[in-house]
């Protein structure tokens, strides 16, 4: 009986400390127009609510949760960069961990 209690407690501990699949470690990438987040495979995602990341320097690795979007909503900004930044998607950061 004591072994069952210990095994049950260990399994509960494992469940509560397991990794959250919704948290992604990403690198902050900035260019002259906006902020992107780069995943571990090297793909860049445009951040619609990039004001949340203004205080982070380029190259900083952060853990975030985000939602995938079809496009950014709000004011349309003029392109200020001469070069095009290739992106794999558009995201909205929901939480910085």
HELIX and SHEET records of a PDB file:
HELIX    1   1 UNK A    2  UNK A   17  1                                  16    
HELIX    2   2 UNK A   50  UNK A   53  5                                   4    
SHEET    1   A 6 UNK A  24  UNK A  30  0                                        
SHEET    2   A 6 UNK A  35  UNK A  38 -1                                        
SHEET    3   A 6 UNK A  44  UNK A  47 -1                                        
SHEET    4   A 6 UNK A  89  UNK A  96  1                                        
SHEET    5   A 6 UNK A  61  UNK A  69 -1                                        
SHEET    6   A 6 UNK A  24  UNK A  30 -1                                        
END                                                                             
